[in-house]
C-alpha cells in the first residue's frame, strides 16, 4: 500500500477529494469541491500548490490566508 501525495489542488482533483478551507482568524470552515477551487485558481492565475493557494484566499471576515486540508466526499 502506498500513500497519496497531496501537494496541489490538481492532486485533490485527481483523487476525488474536496478542500476543507479554514480561516486563520475567525476559524470559519468551508468545504469546496477541488475542481471548483482549481477553476478559480486558473481564472486568477494562482499557482496550484496548496500553500500558495492558501495565501491568496480571503475570508468573508476580510482576513487573507487560510489552512487547506483534504477531505472526502
N, C-alpha and C positions, 0 to 999 in steps of 0.2 A: 504494500500500500504506500502511496505517496501523499505528499501534501500539496495543497494548492497555493501557488504564489499569487497574492492579490495586491499588486503594487500599483495598478492603474484602473481607471474606470473601464477600460476595454476588458480587463481580466474579470471584473464583476459581470459584465455583459456576457462574456464567453461562458461563464459558469452558471448563468441564470439567476444571479443574486440581485438583491436590492441594496441601496445605500441608506444606512441609518446616519442621519446628519444631526449632530448635537451642537448647539450654540455654546461658545466658550463663556459667555456672560450669564445669560438667563436660563441656560440648560434646556431650552426648548428642543424637542426631538421631532424630526420629520423623516418619514420613510418615503424614499423616492425610487422609482424604478431606475436601474442603472442606465438603461437605454435613453431615458429622458435626460438624465444628467449628462450623458455623453453628447447628446444633441445640443444641449445648452453650451457645453464646452466648445464644440465645433463652431457654433454661432458666434461666441465671444472670443475665439482664438486662444483659449486657455489650454495649456499642456494637460494631457490626460493623467499624469501622475497624481495619485491621491493627495499627497502633501501639497502640491501646487494648487489643486482644485480647492482644497480646504482653506487655503489662504485667501482665495478670491470670493468665496461665498459670503453673503451678507444676510444676517437675520432680520426679522421684522422689528427687532428692538434697536437696530442700527449698528450692531457690533459686526465687525468683519473678522472672519476667522471661525473655524469650526473643527469638529472632530468627525471623521467619516469612518464608519465601521460597516463591514459587510453583514447582511442579514438575509435569511431565507425568504422564500415567497410568502 
